[in-house]
Amino acid sequence: MYDIKNIRSLFPMLKNKKMQGKNLVFLDNASTTFKPQSVIDAVVNYYSNETSNSHRGDYDLCYNMDVKINDVRNNVANFVKCNPNEVVFTSGDTMSLNTIAYGYGLKFLKPGDEIILTEAEHASNMLPWFKVAKITGAKIVYIELDENLKITVENFKKVISKNTKIVSIAHIGNILGYINPIEEIAAICHSFGAILVLDGAQSVPHIETNFKKWDVDFLTFSGHKMCGPTGIGCLIGKYELLIKMDSFITGGGMNVTFDKNGHVEELLPPAKFEAGTLDLAGISGLNEAINLLTSIGMDEISKHDKELHDYAVKKLENNPNIIIYNKDTDTGILTFNVKGVFPQDEATLLNSKGIAVRSGQHCAKAFTKLCENNATVRMSTYLYTSIEDIDAFVDALINGGDILDAYFA
């Protein structure tokens, strides 16, 4: 049984928080998530009781931090089903994708090679590849989405070729929330000798992750989208690929030795990619976030998201003024527009009712096939979202009044 009342009680942001004088209804969870008290306590505890660096001191505090990093690395590995030495701590999804693009792509791509993306990718999974393609002479190729704006295996087969070296796509898109057929795509990639980079920013927090079973080559995600702190995330990579690729950032903590002549001997992965001082407070908080998600169960979380999405669709689908773009998604993302209302105006109106949603292009500015102005309103749920939140959202959407009331109240 999903005890939503008990779960909500763990989050300080949900206790008597107001927005525009109304009870806060937070429905922008695809952007970031609230933090439970256990995560906050872990971060504070680092600064209050555990402060030290790692790998740099012959004293207890430093040794204890080294042990904690290893423990959290093991926890991450268990959570996503990979080996601990395949877990690299980064600042988040964006840094992880850049590390792959510059560490692997820049090293191995050459003129005439192809990188496959979709037009619906987040900026974090497009802009690094744009730059690397420009530097190396590689070419960007796009998977054509079907009439429902989904990736299909058939359309993927149409674009992959002997020139394809890298395929980089989101597991769950952050606009429409569709779950892409990753295992089939991975198998096709490998049959052509290409690697698959999986942007898991929207999937790792919401569905069961199995890096080994899916047989993807790289996986990236951010802690702040899964109840963890900002500024911490992970790059998961097959160890043989981490060995081959270049380090993206160099400095202290990632080398065995170096000399004044520029000779550098790097440590083995994952340390090779963890130059400088890691976000140790963030690692502590991420650990607690994973513990919370594990205790609830990822199947329960994904089921809860789906139920809320379907409940909202049922309440809204017969309203002639509301255009829903993803009625059939299996996740908690609902993307819509109100006829005759600019998306940002609608989000402002909802804000005046205490409801936080996202409007605009959702960092996917190359995605121009969804609607006329390329902008939408996005409602997204998470493990602490309640039926009452959805009821308040629907009521404000249908009975919210005039947008001018929000601007001039």
N, C-alpha and C positions, 0 to 999 in steps of 0.2 A: 504494500500500500504506500503510495507516494504522499508523505506527510508534509504538505506544502506549508502549513502553519509553523511546524517545527523548523523547517528549512529557512523560512523567511526570518525567523527570530535570530538566526545566526548572523544577519547582515545589518550592521549599524545604519547604513544608508536607508534602510527600509523602516527605520523606527522614527516615526513622527517627523519625517522630512517633508517639507512643503516646497511647491513650485507655483509661483503666481498665486500664493495663498491657498492652494489646493493640495490635497494629499498627492504625493509624488507617485506617478505611474511611469515607470522607466521601461520603455520599449525600444531601446536602441542598443540592444545587447550584441548585435553583430559588429558594432563599433568598439565597445568595451563592456566590461561587466563589473558589478559591485564586488567588494571583497568581504569575506566573512571575518569575524573577529579573530579566528585562529590564524589567518594570514597576516592580519594587522599585528597581532601579538608576536608572531614569528619575526617580522621585520623590526619591531621595536626591541625585541629581545636581543637581536644581533647588535643593535646600537647600544643597548643598555648593559648587556652581560657578556657578549661574545666578540666584541670588536677586535679584529686583528686582520692582517693580510693572510694570504695563503701561499704556501711554497716558499716562504721568505724568512722564516724565523725558527730558531731552535728552542722554542719555549711552548708551554702547554696550550696557550690560546691559539697559536698558529697551527699546532698539530691537530687540535680539536676541529679547527676549521677545515683542514685537509680531509679529515675523516668525514665531516659533514658533507663536503662536496662530493666525495665518493658515494656516500649513502644516497644523496639526492640523485646523482647520476644513475644509480641502480634503480631508484624509484621511477625515474623517467623511463628507463629502459623497460621495466615491467609494465608501465602504463601503455606504451606504444608498441610493445613486443619487438624489441631489437636487442642487440648486445650493448652492454654498458660502454664499451670502447667506441661505439658508433654515435654516442651522444655528445654533441658540442654545445656548450652554453654560449649564447649570443645575446644581443640586446633585443631580439625579437624577430618576427617573420621577415621584415624588410632587410635586416642585416644578414639573416641566414640566406636569403635569395641572392643578395649581392655577393656573399662569400662564394656561392656556387658559380654564379655568372663569371666572376673575375678569377676565382681560383681554379675552376674547371674549364669553363667556356673559353676564357681568354687564352688558356694554355693549349687547348686541343682543337679549337675551331680554325678553319682556314677558308680562303675564298672559295665560294661555290657550295660550301656546307649549308645546311638548312636547320633553322630553329623553328619548331612548330609551337604556336600559341593559339589562343582564341581571342576574338575581339572583346570578349566580356571579362578579360583578366583585370584584376586590380593593378593599379600603378606599380605596386611593389614587384609584381611578376611580369611587367612589361618593360618598364624603363631600363632596368639593368641589362636586359637582353638587347634592347635597342642600341645601347652604348657599345656593348660587346660586339654586336653584329657590325656596327660602323667601324670599329677598330680592326676587326679580323677579316672583314669582307664577306662574312656569312650573310645569309638571306633569311628574313623573317617570312614564314608561311603560316596562314591561318586555317584552322578547321572551320568549315562552314557549318553553322548551327542549323538545325532543322526548323520546320515551320513553328515549332513550339519553343524555339530558341534553346534547344538542348544539344549537348554533344552526343552523337551516336557513333557506334563502332563503324558503321558503314561509311559515314562521312570522314571519319579519321583515316580509314583505309584509302580513301581517295587522294589524300594529300601526302601521306608518308611515302618515302622513296629511299633509294640507296644513298641519296645525299643527306637524308635526315640524320643528324647527330644528337640533337637534344629536343625533347618534348617537355614543355613546362606549362602545366595547367593546374587550376584549383580543383581540389576534390569536391568541395561544395562552393558554388558561386555565391558571391556576397550580394548580388542583386536579386536573383530569382530563387536561390537556395536549392537548386537541383543537385542531386548527388550523381556524380559522373561515374561511368563504368570503368573503374580504375584497373581492376585485375585484367580485363580483356585488353585494355589499352597498353598495359605494361607488357603483356605477352607479345603483342604486335610490335611494340617498340624493340624488344630484344630480338625478335626474329629479323629485324632490319639492322641490328647492331647499334641501335640508338639507346640513350638513357632517358629515363622518365623522372622529372622533377615534379614533386607533388606539393602544391601550396595548401597546407592543412590548417590555415588560419581559422577557417569556419568549420572544419570537420573535427579536428582533434578535441575541441571543447564540447562537441555535441553528440558524436557517435563513437562506437568502439573502433579503436585504431589497431591495425595489425600490420606493421611494417614488413615483417618477414613473409606473411601469407600473401600480401598484395604484390610482393616482389617489385616494389618501386625502388629506385636507386637513391633518391634523396627525398626527405620530408622536412617541411619547415612549419613552425607555429610560434605563436606569442603567448606568454603567460597571462597578459592582462585580459585576454578574451575568454579565459577559463578560470576566473576568480582569483588569479594571481596578481602580483604587482606589475606595474609598468616597468619597462626597461629590461625585461628578462624574457628570453625565449630559447628555442633550441633548433639546431640543425641536426637532423638524423641522416647519416650517410652510410652506405655499405662500406665496410672498412677498407676493402681493396681500392675503392674509389677515393676515399679520404687519403690513403697513402699516396695515390698518384697525383692528386691535385695540389696546386700551390697554396701556400698560406696567403690570406688576403691582407691581414694586418700583422705586422711584425713588431717585436719589442721584447720586453722582459717576460719571462715565464714560458716562452715557446721555443727556446733554444737550449741546446746542450752547452755549446760554447761558440765563440766567434773571436776573430782577431782583427787587428788594425788594417789588414790587407783585404778585408771584406769577405773572408771565408766564414760561412755560417753553417753550423750543424744543427738542424732543427730536431725538436723532440718528435716522437711519434704522435699520431692522432690519439685522443682529441686535443691534447695539450698544444699541438702544433697550431691550432686555430684559436687559442685562448690567450692571446698576448695581453699583457697588462693586468691590472687588477679587475677581476670579475665582479659583477654585481652580487656580492655575497649576501647582502640583505635580501635581494630579489630571489636568489637561489633558495634561501630559507623560506621565503613566502611561497614560492612556486611549489615547494615540497608539500606545504600544508594544503595548497589548492588541489594538488593531485590526490592527497589523502581524502579530502572531502568528496571529490568526484568519484573516487574509487568506492568510498563507503556508501554512496547513493547508488552507484551502478550506472554505467554509460547507457545501457539499454533502457533503464528507467528514465534517464534524462532525455534521450531521443524520443521515446514514446510520449513523454510529457510535452515536448516541443510540438510534435506532430498533432497531438490532441488539441492544443491551444490554437494552432494554425487552422485546423479544420473547423473548430468552433467559431473562429472569427469569420471564416469564409461563409459558413452557413448563415451567420447573422447578417452578412453584407451582400451576398451574391445576387439577391433579388432587388437590390436598390438600384434603380436606373441611373442614378447620378454617380455611382462609384464604379470605376474600371479596375478590376483585379487582373493582374498579369500572370499570376502563378498559383491558380487554384489547386493544382495537383502536386505541388511540391511535398516532399516527405520531411521537411524541416520546419523550423519555427519562423521562417522569414515570409512575410506577406508584403508584396509590393503592389502599389495601387496609385491611382490618381482620382481626384474628384473633377468631374466634368466642369470646364469653365473656370477652374481655380488653379493658379500657378502653384506648383508643389511647395515652394518655400512659404507661400502665404498660408497654405493648409497646415504646414508644420507649425507656423506661428500661431495660428488659431488653436491648434491642439495644445500648444504650450500654455496658452492663456487658461486652459482648463486643467493644467497640471500634468499634461501628458507629453513625454519626451519621445519623439520619433526622429528619423533622419530624412532629409530631403535633398534632392540634387542628383548627381550622377554617381555617387557612391564610389569615388576614386576609380571609376571605370570609364574614362572619358572617350575611349575609342569605340565604345558600345553604342551605336547609333540606330539600332534596328528595333528598339523596344517601343518607342512612341515618338510623336512628332517633335517634341522639344527636348528629347533625350533625358528628361528629368522625371523623377518619380518620388513618391513618399514610401518609405520603408519602415515597417513595424517588425521588430524581431524580439523573440522571447528567450528566456533561459530558465534554469532550474528553479528559480524563486518567483517566476511570473505566475500569477494566479488567474483563475477564471474571473474574479472581480476586476482585475486589471484589464482584461479583454472587454468586459462589460462596460467599464468606464471609457475605454477607447472607442468602442462602437457607438456608445451614446453621444460622446463628443463629436464624433465624425458625422453622425446623422442629425443630431439636434444642436450642433455647436453654435449656430447663429451666423452672423455676418462677419467676414474677415475684418471689416473696419472696426468692429467692436474690440477686436484683439489689439489693433494698432493704436486706437485712441482711447482705450479704457483708462 
